[in-house]
Amino acid sequence: MKKFNFVLVLGIAAIATTLYAKKASVTLTSSSYKEVHEVNTAGEKVTKYVETGKVLPGDIVMYKNSINNQDSKPARNLVLNNVVPENTEYVENSASCESDCKIIYSVDNGETFDIPENLKVQDGALERAAKASEYTNIRWIIASSLSAESSTFVSFKARLK
């Protein structure tokens, strides 16, 4: 059995992420972190996130997108689209948003988006509810405006296949 080492390139998240902002100077910075488990001095198991280096099948990677409003005015109508990277699968319930936002998903490479309960896929001749591992894209719709000269972030986790 061959063992493969995968190196996750930080640029993947940046390439696969799109930010829409109307009339504001907003920047996006994408980064990724490998999930590691350690035992602390009290003997408790803790989860930490470290800079991504080599990752192996089964490893979990957290993708974080920092959104920075550099304008002197609030940024409104912020929408962020992120592709679930190739050779990974989305980890259920892992998408989060620091601000007040709505999170919706796609199972058709970003053609349509909806809440998980409404997502369907074809399974042969039958239509069934989509599994989180079948999500191809994530969309965050930030409900509130992003204040002038401030930042927020969104994130999600994916498991390497």
Backbone as numpy.savetxt, mean C-alpha at the origin, in Angstrom:
# Nx Ny Nz CAx CAy CAz Cx Cy Cz
15.99 -28.61 -4.69 15.15 -27.43 -4.69 16.03 -26.20 -4.69
15.79 -25.29 -5.61 16.58 -24.07 -5.69 16.03 -23.03 -4.75
16.91 -22.27 -4.16 16.54 -21.18 -3.29 16.76 -19.88 -4.05
15.77 -19.01 -4.05 15.89 -17.75 -4.75 15.89 -16.61 -3.75
16.77 -15.67 -3.93 16.79 -14.46 -3.14 16.22 -13.34 -3.99
15.27 -12.63 -3.46 14.67 -11.51 -4.17 15.12 -10.23 -3.51
15.50 -9.29 -4.29 15.85 -7.98 -3.76 14.74 -7.03 -4.17
14.10 -6.46 -3.20 13.02 -5.53 -3.47 13.62 -4.15 -3.67
13.34 -3.56 -4.79 13.89 -2.26 -5.11 12.91 -1.19 -4.66
13.39 -0.21 -3.89 12.51 0.83 -3.38 11.78 1.56 -4.49
12.37 1.67 -5.65 11.74 2.37 -6.75 10.46 1.73 -7.24
10.24 0.47 -6.95 9.02 -0.20 -7.39 7.80 0.52 -6.86
7.80 0.86 -5.57 6.64 1.53 -4.99 6.42 2.89 -5.63
7.49 3.60 -5.94 7.36 4.92 -6.55 6.81 4.83 -7.96
7.26 3.86 -8.72 6.81 3.70 -10.09 5.35 3.30 -10.13
4.93 2.48 -9.18 3.59 1.92 -9.20 2.58 2.76 -8.42
2.95 3.97 -8.06 2.07 4.83 -7.27 1.75 6.09 -8.03
0.49 6.49 -8.00 0.06 7.72 -8.65 -0.69 8.57 -7.65
-0.34 9.84 -7.58 -1.02 10.77 -6.69 -1.71 11.82 -7.54
-2.99 12.04 -7.23 -3.74 13.09 -7.91 -4.05 14.17 -6.88
-3.69 15.40 -7.18 -3.98 16.54 -6.32 -4.35 17.71 -7.21
-5.43 18.37 -6.87 -5.86 19.51 -7.68 -5.24 20.80 -7.18
-4.53 21.49 -8.05 -4.00 22.83 -7.81 -3.23 22.96 -6.50
-2.28 22.10 -6.28 -1.45 22.20 -5.09 -0.06 21.64 -5.41
0.91 22.07 -4.62 2.27 21.58 -4.78 2.47 20.43 -3.80
2.13 19.23 -4.25 2.16 18.05 -3.40 3.19 17.07 -3.95
4.02 16.53 -3.06 5.01 15.55 -3.46 4.72 14.21 -2.79
5.24 13.18 -3.40 5.04 11.83 -2.91 6.40 11.16 -2.76
6.62 10.53 -1.60 7.84 9.77 -1.37 7.42 8.36 -0.97
7.92 7.37 -1.69 7.57 5.99 -1.41 8.76 5.25 -0.82
8.47 4.38 0.14 9.52 3.58 0.75 8.95 2.22 1.12
9.82 1.27 1.38 9.37 -0.06 1.77 10.22 -0.58 2.93
9.58 -1.40 3.75 10.23 -1.93 4.95 9.86 -3.39 5.13
10.83 -4.19 5.51 10.60 -5.61 5.76 10.11 -5.79 7.19
9.10 -6.62 7.35 8.58 -6.94 8.68 9.45 -8.02 9.30
9.94 -7.76 10.52 10.74 -8.75 11.25 10.16 -8.90 12.65
10.31 -10.08 13.20 9.81 -10.37 14.54 10.99 -10.64 15.45
10.96 -10.00 16.61 12.03 -10.16 17.59 11.41 -10.37 18.96
12.22 -10.80 19.90 11.80 -10.93 21.29 12.52 -9.83 22.06
11.74 -9.00 22.78 12.36 -7.90 23.53 12.91 -8.40 24.86
13.47 -7.50 25.64 14.11 -7.87 26.90 13.12 -8.43 27.92
11.82 -8.12 27.74 10.79 -8.65 28.64 10.30 -10.01 28.17
10.89 -10.52 27.08 10.49 -11.82 26.57 9.25 -11.79 25.69
8.81 -10.60 25.31 7.61 -10.46 24.48 8.00 -10.39 23.01
7.17 -11.02 22.17 7.41 -10.98 20.73 6.93 -9.62 20.22
7.81 -8.92 19.48 7.47 -7.61 18.92 7.73 -7.62 17.41
6.95 -6.84 16.72 7.11 -6.69 15.28 7.80 -5.37 15.01
8.83 -5.40 14.16 9.56 -4.20 13.78 9.61 -4.15 12.26
9.88 -2.96 11.76 10.04 -2.77 10.32 11.42 -2.18 10.07
12.18 -2.85 9.21 13.55 -2.43 8.92 13.68 -2.13 7.43
14.69 -1.36 7.09 14.94 -1.05 5.68 14.94 -2.34 4.88
14.31 -2.30 3.75 14.21 -3.49 2.92 15.57 -3.81 2.30
15.96 -5.04 2.47 17.16 -5.56 1.82 16.72 -6.76 1.02
17.29 -7.88 1.30 16.86 -9.11 0.64 15.57 -9.60 1.31
14.63 -9.97 0.47 13.40 -10.57 0.97 13.19 -11.91 0.28
12.58 -12.82 1.01 12.37 -14.17 0.52 10.88 -14.45 0.41
10.50 -15.43 -0.39 9.08 -15.79 -0.45 8.52 -16.01 0.95
7.35 -15.44 1.19 6.71 -15.52 2.51 6.97 -14.29 3.36
8.02 -13.52 3.05 8.30 -12.30 3.81 7.22 -11.26 3.56
6.96 -10.45 4.57 5.98 -9.38 4.45 6.72 -8.05 4.35
6.29 -7.24 3.38 6.88 -5.92 3.15 5.79 -4.87 3.35
6.11 -3.82 4.10 5.19 -2.70 4.26 5.62 -1.60 3.28
4.67 -1.14 2.49 4.90 -0.03 1.56 4.29 1.21 2.17
5.07 2.26 2.26 4.60 3.50 2.87 4.78 4.64 1.87
3.72 5.40 1.67 3.74 6.55 0.78 3.51 7.81 1.61
4.50 8.67 1.67 4.39 9.93 2.40 3.97 11.02 1.42
2.94 11.75 1.80 2.38 12.82 0.97 2.68 14.13 1.67
3.37 15.04 0.97 3.79 16.30 1.57 3.22 17.47 0.78
2.44 18.30 1.45 1.90 19.50 0.82 2.89 20.64 1.06
3.58 21.06 0.02 4.57 22.12 0.14 3.99 23.50 -0.14
2.72 23.53 -0.41 2.04 24.78 -0.76 1.66 25.55 0.50
1.40 26.85 0.34 0.94 27.67 1.46 -0.57 27.58 1.63
-1.22 26.78 0.78 -2.67 26.57 0.85 -2.95 25.09 1.06
-4.09 24.76 1.67 -4.43 23.34 1.84 -4.57 22.63 0.48
-4.22 21.36 0.46 -4.40 20.53 -0.74 -5.70 19.76 -0.56
-6.54 19.82 -1.57 -7.85 19.16 -1.50 -7.94 18.08 -2.59
-8.92 17.22 -2.42 -9.21 16.18 -3.41 -8.01 15.29 -3.70
-7.32 14.86 -2.66 -6.16 13.98 -2.83 -6.62 12.54 -3.03
-6.11 11.93 -4.08 -6.40 10.53 -4.38 -5.07 9.86 -4.71
-4.81 8.75 -4.05 -3.56 8.02 -4.26 -3.89 6.61 -4.72
-3.32 6.21 -5.84 -3.48 4.85 -6.37 -2.16 4.12 -6.25
-2.21 2.89 -5.76 -1.00 2.08 -5.62 -1.25 0.69 -6.19
-0.36 0.25 -7.05 -0.41 -1.11 -7.56 0.16 -2.04 -6.50
-0.48 -3.18 -6.29 0.13 -4.20 -5.44 1.26 -4.79 -6.29
2.51 -4.69 -5.82 3.64 -5.09 -6.66 3.54 -6.53 -7.17
4.08 -6.72 -8.36 4.14 -8.04 -8.97 4.88 -8.99 -8.05
4.48 -10.24 -8.05 5.07 -11.30 -7.23 4.82 -11.12 -5.74
3.79 -10.31 -5.41 3.37 -10.19 -4.02 1.85 -10.34 -3.99
1.32 -10.54 -2.78 -0.12 -10.51 -2.61 -0.44 -9.65 -1.39
-1.49 -8.86 -1.54 -1.92 -7.94 -0.50 -2.25 -8.70 0.78
-1.85 -8.16 1.93 -2.17 -8.74 3.23 -3.48 -8.11 3.70
-4.48 -8.96 3.93 -5.82 -8.50 4.27 -5.83 -7.51 5.44
-6.63 -6.45 5.29 -6.83 -5.41 6.30 -5.56 -4.63 6.66
-4.57 -4.63 5.80 -3.32 -3.95 6.14 -3.24 -2.52 5.62
-4.11 -2.13 4.69 -4.07 -0.75 4.17 -4.52 0.19 5.27
-3.78 1.28 5.44 -4.14 2.25 6.47 -3.83 3.66 5.96
-4.37 4.61 6.69 -4.23 6.02 6.32 -4.10 6.82 7.60
-3.11 7.67 7.66 -2.93 8.51 8.85 -4.07 9.52 8.97
-4.55 10.01 7.85 -5.63 10.99 7.83 -6.96 10.27 7.69
-8.03 11.04 7.67 -9.35 10.49 7.42 -9.46 10.20 5.93
-9.63 8.93 5.58 -9.72 8.59 4.16 -10.58 7.36 3.94
-10.96 7.18 2.71 -11.69 5.99 2.27 -10.70 5.14 1.49
-10.70 3.83 1.77 -9.80 2.91 1.08 -10.66 1.95 0.26
-10.37 1.88 -1.03 -11.08 0.96 -1.91 -10.06 0.17 -2.72
-10.50 -0.92 -3.32 -9.59 -1.87 -3.95 -10.05 -2.22 -5.35
-9.13 -2.79 -6.12 -9.43 -3.27 -7.46 -8.94 -4.71 -7.60
-9.66 -5.48 -8.39 -9.22 -6.84 -8.72 -9.00 -6.97 -10.23
-9.09 -5.83 -10.94 -8.96 -5.85 -12.40 -7.91 -4.85 -12.88
-6.79 -4.80 -12.16 -5.65 -3.94 -12.53 -6.01 -2.46 -12.60
-6.89 -2.02 -11.71 -7.20 -0.60 -11.61 -8.29 -0.11 -12.53
-8.98 -1.00 -13.22 -10.08 -0.56 -14.10 -11.27 -0.07 -13.27
-11.61 -0.82 -12.20 -12.71 -0.43 -11.31 -12.26 -0.61 -9.87
-12.86 0.15 -8.97 -12.55 0.09 -7.54 -13.83 -0.01 -6.74
-13.75 -0.67 -5.58 -14.91 -0.75 -4.70 -14.43 -1.22 -3.32
-15.38 -1.25 -2.38 -15.08 -1.77 -1.05 -14.99 -3.30 -1.14
-14.28 -3.94 -0.24 -14.07 -5.40 -0.34 -15.36 -6.21 -0.48
-16.41 -5.83 0.23 -17.66 -6.60 0.20 -18.28 -6.65 -1.19
-17.97 -5.69 -2.04 -18.57 -5.62 -3.38 -17.68 -6.18 -4.48
-16.45 -6.57 -4.17 -15.54 -7.04 -5.20 -15.82 -8.50 -5.55
-15.95 -8.76 -6.83 -16.24 -10.11 -7.34 -15.21 -10.49 -8.40
-14.92 -11.79 -8.50 -14.05 -12.32 -9.54 -14.73 -13.53 -10.16
-14.36 -13.81 -11.40 -14.86 -15.00 -12.08 -14.01 -16.20 -11.67
-14.66 -17.27 -11.29 -14.00 -18.51 -10.93 -14.63 -19.59 -11.80
-14.06 -19.78 -12.99 -14.69 -20.65 -13.97 -15.97 -19.99 -14.46
-17.07 -20.69 -14.35 -18.35 -20.14 -14.79 -19.06 -19.38 -13.67
-18.52 -19.44 -12.46 -19.16 -18.81 -11.31 -18.48 -17.50 -10.93
-19.29 -16.61 -10.39 -18.76 -15.37 -9.83 -18.76 -15.53 -8.32
-17.65 -15.13 -7.69 -17.53 -15.26 -6.23 -16.90 -14.01 -5.65
-16.97 -13.91 -4.33 -16.34 -12.79 -3.64 -14.82 -12.87 -3.81
-14.19 -11.74 -4.04 -12.74 -11.69 -4.20 -12.05 -11.87 -2.85
-10.91 -12.53 -2.88 -10.06 -12.67 -1.70 -9.10 -11.49 -1.68
-8.65 -11.11 -0.51 -7.69 -10.00 -0.39 -6.43 -10.28 -1.20
-6.03 -11.52 -1.28 -4.82 -11.88 -2.02 -4.99 -11.67 -3.53
-6.22 -11.41 -3.99 -6.48 -11.18 -5.41 -6.54 -9.69 -5.76
-6.40 -8.81 -4.76 -6.42 -7.37 -5.03 -5.20 -7.01 -5.86
-5.41 -6.19 -6.86 -4.31 -5.76 -7.74 -3.91 -4.30 -7.49
-4.84 -3.52 -6.94 -4.60 -2.09 -6.73 -5.33 -1.63 -5.47
-4.79 -0.57 -4.88 -5.41 0.05 -3.71 -5.54 1.54 -4.01
-6.67 2.12 -3.62 -6.89 3.56 -3.81 -7.28 4.16 -2.47
-6.58 5.24 -2.09 -6.92 6.02 -0.90 -7.51 7.33 -1.38
-8.70 7.67 -0.89 -9.33 8.95 -1.17 -9.32 9.71 0.14
-8.47 10.73 0.21 -8.31 11.46 1.47 -9.46 12.44 1.60
-10.27 12.22 2.65 -11.52 12.96 2.82 -11.29 14.42 3.20
-10.39 14.65 4.10 -10.13 16.02 4.54 -9.01 16.62 3.70
-8.90 17.92 3.74 -7.80 18.55 3.01 -6.51 18.37 3.81
-5.41 18.42 3.10 -4.10 18.34 3.74 -3.63 19.77 3.96
-3.47 20.14 5.21 -3.11 21.51 5.57 -1.86 21.98 4.86
-1.74 23.28 4.76 -0.55 23.89 4.14 0.70 23.44 4.87
1.74 23.16 4.09 3.05 22.78 4.61 2.96 21.67 5.67
2.19 20.64 5.36 2.07 19.49 6.26 2.16 18.21 5.45
2.18 17.10 6.16 2.28 15.82 5.47 1.40 14.77 6.15
1.19 13.70 5.44 0.45 12.55 5.94 1.01 11.32 5.24
0.52 10.15 5.59 1.00 8.96 4.89 -0.10 7.91 4.80
0.08 7.03 3.83 -0.75 5.84 3.67 0.20 4.65 3.57
-0.30 3.46 3.91 0.57 2.29 3.83 -0.26 1.03 3.61
0.43 -0.02 3.19 -0.17 -1.34 3.10 0.95 -2.37 3.17
0.55 -3.62 3.40 1.51 -4.71 3.45 1.21 -5.72 2.34
2.27 -6.34 1.85 2.15 -7.40 0.86 3.13 -8.51 1.20
2.72 -9.73 0.91 3.56 -10.91 1.15 4.19 -11.33 -0.17
5.50 -11.57 -0.14 6.20 -12.01 -1.34 5.80 -13.45 -1.66
5.42 -13.67 -2.91 5.02 -15.02 -3.34 6.23 -15.92 -3.48
